[in-house]
Amino acid sequence: MSYVEVLSEDQPKARKHHQCFHCYRSIAPGTKHRKSTLKYDGVYTLRMHLDCDALWDRYMKDSGLSHWRDFPDGSPPLADEFRESGDFDHLCNAYRGFFPHVVARLEFSNKESTA
């Protein structure tokens, strides 16, 4: 079994619009974000809002999940993980007070995907 290999990680300021891996919303120019370059069936780069990344880490901890044990092929986007859990609204409500901007972006993306 092969695993995702992390080649580099950085927190640059965006020079142009990028799409957040976790919420699918735009990362605006000038916004500090996480940039990860990974290798798995090729090399690719993921960009994400820092607060989306923080909520993903919190969700993993709260759920008892492990990147390497539970997602050896790579972690799914937060929006997909919340939707596929079957408990999207409950999860959003549980994290709303801690990550209000992330929850708003997730709910907006969810509305667009189901419209």
N, C-alpha and C positions, 0 to 999 in steps of 0.2 A: 504494500500500500504506500502510495506517495503522499506527501504532505505539502501544504502550502509553505513556501520558503519566503521569509521576509528579507528582501534585499536592502531596503532602506526605508527609514521613516523620518519625517520632518514636519515642522509646523510653519510653513511659509505664509505670506500674505498673498492672496489671489491677485494675479495681474489681469485676469479676465474672468468671465462667468464660468463656473464649473457646476456640475450636478453632484449633489451629495449622494454618496452611496447608500446611506441609511434612510433618508427621508425623501429622496428624489427631487428635492427643491433646489433652487439655485444658491450657490455660494457666490456672493457679490464680490466684485473687485475690491481689494483693500481689506478683505476679511481674513483674519488668521484662521487657518484650518489645518486638518491633519492630512498629510499626503503619504501614502504607503505604496511602495513599489514592491510587488510580489511576483513570485515565480510558481506557476503550476500549469502545465500544458502551455507554456509560453510566459512571457513577462508582461505584466500589466500594472497600471497605476490606479489606485482608488483614492478619492478625495472625500472628506466628510467634515461637516460642522463639528467643532470641538464639543459642543454640548450634546450632539447626537451620539458621538463616540463615548462620551461620559455616561449617557443613559444606557447605551449598549453594555458597557462594563457593569453598571449597576444591575441591569436586568439579568446578565449572566450570573452575577454573584447571588442575587435574590432567588434565581431559579436553580442554582446548584449546577449550572452548565459549565463545561470546559471547552475552550476553543479546540484543543487538540483531540480530546476524547469524543466530543459530540459533533464537531464540525471539521473532520480531517481534510475535507475537500474545500474548506473555506467557509467562513461564517456568512449566513444570508443577511441581506439588508434588514435593518430593524423594522421597517414598514412591513416587509413580507413575513417576518417572524411573528409580529403582533397579529397580522391578518390570519395566518395559518394556525395560530393557537386556538382560533375559534372564540377568543375572548378579547377582541380588539378594544371594545368600549371599556371593559373593566380594567384592562392594562393601562389605557390612556388615563382613566380616572385615578388609578393608583399612583401614577407618576406626574400628574398634572401640577401638583403643588411644588414639586422638586425641579421639574424640567418643563416649565410652561411653554417656552418657545418651540421646543422639540415636539411636544404633544400637538400644538397648533399646526405645525408643518405636517406631522403624520396624519392628522385628521383631514387636512386639506388634500394631501396626496391620496388618501383613502377615498374621499369624495370623488376626486377626478377619476380614479381607477374603476369605481363602480358606476359611474355615470354613463 
